[in-house]
Amino acid sequence: MITQPFIGASYLLRGYLMLLKPGIRGFVVLPMAINLIVFSLLIWLGIFQFDILLEYVMGNLPEWLLWLEWLLWPLFLVAFLLVGFTFSLHIALLIAAPFNGVLSEAVERQLDPTSTLPESSWAEIAKGVAPAIISEAGKFGYFLVRALPLTVLFFIPGVNIFAPAIWAIFGAWMLALEYSDYPLANHGMLFKESKEIVKEKRFVAFGFGGVSLFCTLIPIINFFAMPAAVAGATIMYVEQLKGSPKFARSETSRDTKAIK
């Protein structure tokens, strides 16, 4: 159990390395471009809005917490980065969903010669755009329902000291679910099924999601974080999730329904 988060974290590094391989590089361009545009817009917006938000938070501190101002400033900066970059990443995932699914397919075919996934043509990719975005919108809604109440914690004096840690745990878990869903969805799993499968490997998933969140906060590296995490999650699927009992049960149930 102690080593599982480290195993999970290693999948992201392997995902970065996978992006350099022939047959994979061509599928990286569009997700990376979308990521670059979304994060650039966030950075531009943050430059103009950070001071306003900081002044609001500091101006509403009760007198008994004024002595903590030196600590709250860096905490608020961390909170701004965590919340801002996590929201931006989920928007990027929403836009790039069809291309991330195809990238995951390409990675799986390289890792597993026995994979039954067909190679998608551009026509099939185009047909899959609407369903992929609709599916991603459902995941985005799942994220928003939980993210918005957690965001309020940053504006509650006293509680906001602990809010960055709570958000980091939530963000790590959400990214593990988000990225793992791409290879699982390629095999017909619904998001609710994907969640149950990932829960069976929760410590591995937390390690993967945690390092994915961390890389999202690092300039330059975060431009490549999304395609690298899709590749890393696919490696995690092949080595961990594919062999889970719940995945086997879901596949068996699906095959039984198809026969009927």
C-alpha positions in Angstrom: 0.0 0.0 0.0 2.9 2.4 0.8 4.4 2.0 -2.6 1.2 2.3 -4.6 1.1 6.1 -4.7 4.6 6.1 -6.1 3.7 3.5 -8.7 0.8 5.7 -9.7 3.1 8.8 -9.9 5.5 6.9 -12.2 2.8 6.5 -14.8 2.8 10.2 -15.5 6.6 10.2 -16.1 6.1 7.2 -18.4 3.3 9.1 -20.1 5.7 12.0 -20.9 8.2 9.6 -22.4 5.5 7.9 -24.4 4.7 11.2 -26.2 8.1 11.0 -27.9 7.5 7.7 -29.5 6.8 7.3 -33.3 3.1 6.7 -33.9 2.2 8.7 -30.9 3.6 12.2 -31.6 1.0 13.0 -34.3 -1.9 12.5 -31.8 -0.3 15.0 -29.3 -0.4 18.2 -31.3 -4.1 19.1 -31.0 -4.5 18.3 -27.3 -1.3 20.2 -26.5 -2.4 23.2 -28.6 -5.8 23.3 -26.8 -4.0 23.1 -23.4 -1.6 25.9 -24.4 -4.4 28.2 -25.5 -6.5 27.6 -22.4 -3.7 28.0 -19.9 -2.3 31.1 -21.7 -5.8 32.7 -21.3 -5.8 31.8 -17.6 -2.4 33.3 -17.0 -3.4 36.5 -18.8 -6.6 36.7 -16.8 -4.8 36.0 -13.6 -2.3 38.8 -14.0 -5.2 41.3 -14.0 -7.5 39.7 -11.4 -5.1 38.3 -8.7 -4.6 41.7 -7.0 -8.4 42.3 -6.9 -9.1 38.9 -5.3 -6.2 39.2 -2.9 -7.4 42.7 -1.7 -10.9 41.3 -1.2 -9.8 38.4 0.9 -7.4 40.4 3.0 -9.9 43.2 3.5 -12.4 40.8 5.0 -10.2 39.2 7.5 -11.5 39.5 11.1 -9.2 41.4 13.5 -8.2 38.2 15.4 -6.7 36.8 12.2 -4.8 39.9 11.1 -1.6 38.5 12.5 -1.9 35.6 10.0 -1.7 37.9 7.0 1.9 36.9 6.3 0.8 33.3 6.1 -2.5 33.9 4.2 -0.9 35.7 1.3 1.1 32.6 0.1 -1.8 30.4 0.9 -4.1 32.5 -1.2 -1.5 32.4 -4.1 -1.4 28.6 -3.8 -5.2 28.5 -3.7 -5.5 30.7 -6.8 -3.1 28.5 -8.7 -4.9 25.3 -7.6 -8.4 26.4 -8.3 -7.6 28.4 -11.4 -5.4 25.8 -13.1 -7.8 22.9 -12.2 -10.8 24.7 -13.6 -8.8 25.6 -16.7 -7.6 22.0 -17.1 -11.2 20.7 -17.0 -12.2 23.2 -19.6 -9.3 22.1 -21.8 -10.3 18.4 -21.2 -13.9 19.3 -22.3 -12.7 20.8 -25.6 -10.0 18.2 -26.3 -12.1 15.1 -25.3 -12.3 13.6 -28.9 -8.6 13.9 -29.5 -7.7 12.6 -26.0 -9.7 9.4 -26.7 -7.8 8.8 -30.0 -4.5 9.5 -28.2 -5.4 6.9 -25.6 -6.3 4.4 -28.4 -2.9 4.9 -30.0 -1.0 4.5 -26.8 -2.9 1.3 -25.9 -2.2 -0.3 -29.3 1.5 0.3 -28.8 1.5 -1.1 -25.3 -0.8 -4.1 -25.9 -0.4 -6.0 -29.2 -3.5 -8.0 -28.4 -5.7 -4.9 -28.1 -8.9 -5.2 -30.2 -9.2 -1.4 -30.5 -9.5 -0.4 -34.2 -7.4 2.4 -35.6 -9.7 5.5 -35.9 -9.8 7.3 -39.2 -10.3 11.1 -39.4 -13.9 10.5 -40.5 -14.6 8.4 -37.4 -12.9 11.0 -35.2 -15.2 13.7 -36.7 -18.3 11.5 -36.0 -17.1 11.0 -32.4 -16.7 14.7 -31.6 -20.2 15.3 -30.4 -20.6 12.2 -28.3 -17.2 12.7 -26.7 -17.9 16.3 -25.8 -21.3 15.3 -24.4 -19.7 12.7 -22.2 -17.0 15.1 -21.1 -19.7 17.7 -20.3 -21.2 15.1 -17.9 -17.9 14.7 -16.2 -17.5 18.5 -16.0 -20.9 18.7 -14.3 -19.8 16.1 -11.8 -16.7 18.2 -11.1 -18.6 21.5 -10.8 -21.2 20.1 -8.3 -18.3 19.3 -6.0 -15.8 22.0 -6.9 -18.1 25.0 -6.3 -18.9 24.3 -2.6 -15.2 23.6 -2.0 -14.2 26.9 -3.7 -16.4 28.7 -1.1 -14.1 27.5 1.6 -11.4 29.8 0.4 -13.6 32.8 1.4 -14.5 31.7 4.9 -12.1 33.2 7.5 -10.3 30.6 9.5 -11.4 27.7 7.3 -9.6 29.1 4.3 -6.3 28.1 5.9 -7.2 24.5 5.3 -8.9 24.9 2.0 -5.8 24.5 -0.3 -5.1 21.0 1.2 -8.7 20.0 0.9 -8.8 21.3 -2.7 -5.5 19.5 -3.6 -6.9 16.1 -2.4 -10.1 16.7 -4.4 -8.2 17.9 -7.5 -5.9 14.8 -7.4 -8.8 12.4 -7.2 -10.8 14.2 -10.0 -7.8 14.1 -12.4 -7.3 10.4 -11.7 -11.0 9.9 -12.6 -10.9 12.2 -15.6 -7.8 10.7 -17.3 -8.6 7.1 -16.4 -12.0 7.5 -18.1 -10.4 7.9 -21.6 -9.0 4.3 -21.9 -12.0 2.9 -20.0 -14.5 4.7 -22.2 -12.7 3.3 -25.3 -13.8 -0.1 -24.0 -17.4 0.9 -23.6 -17.3 1.8 -19.9 -19.6 4.6 -18.7 -18.2 7.2 -16.3 -20.1 5.7 -13.3 -18.5 2.4 -14.1 -15.1 4.0 -14.5 -15.3 5.5 -11.0 -15.9 2.1 -9.4 -13.0 0.5 -11.3 -10.6 3.3 -10.3 -11.7 3.0 -6.7 -10.3 -0.5 -6.6 -6.9 1.0 -7.2 -7.5 4.2 -5.3 -4.0 4.6 -3.8 -2.4 4.1 -7.2 -4.9 6.5 -8.7 -4.2 9.1 -6.0 -0.5 9.0 -6.7 -1.2 9.4 -10.4 -3.7 12.2 -9.9 -1.5 14.0 -7.3 1.5 14.2 -9.6 -0.7 15.2 -12.5 -2.1 18.1 -10.5 1.4 19.1 -9.4 2.6 19.2 -13.0 -0.4 21.2 -14.0 0.9 24.0 -11.7 4.4 24.1 -13.2 4.9 26.6 -16.1 5.9 25.1 -19.5 5.5 21.5 -18.1 1.8 22.1 -17.8 1.5 22.7 -21.5 2.3 19.0 -22.0 0.6 17.8 -18.9 -2.8 16.8 -20.5 -1.5 14.6 -23.3 1.1 13.1 -21.0 -1.5 12.3 -18.4 -3.8 10.7 -21.0 -0.9 8.5 -22.1 0.0 7.8 -18.4 -3.6 6.9 -17.6 -3.6 4.5 -20.5 -0.5 2.8 -19.2 -2.1 2.6 -15.8 -5.2 1.0 -17.5 -3.2 -1.7 -19.2 -1.1 -2.5 -16.1 -3.6 -2.0 -13.3 -7.3 -1.2 -14.2 -7.7 -3.7 -16.9 -7.1 -6.6 -14.5 -9.5 -5.3 -11.7 -12.5 -7.5 -10.8 -15.0 -4.7 -11.4 -13.6 -4.2 -15.0 -14.1 -7.9 -15.6 -17.6 -7.8 -14.2 -18.6 -4.8 -16.2 -17.3 -6.4 -19.4 -19.1 -9.6 -18.7 -22.3 -7.8 -18.0 -21.9 -5.8 -21.2 -21.3 -8.9 -23.3 -24.3 -10.7 -21.7 -26.6 -7.8 -22.6 -25.2 -7.7 -26.2 -26.0 -11.5 -26.6 -29.5 -10.9 -25.4 
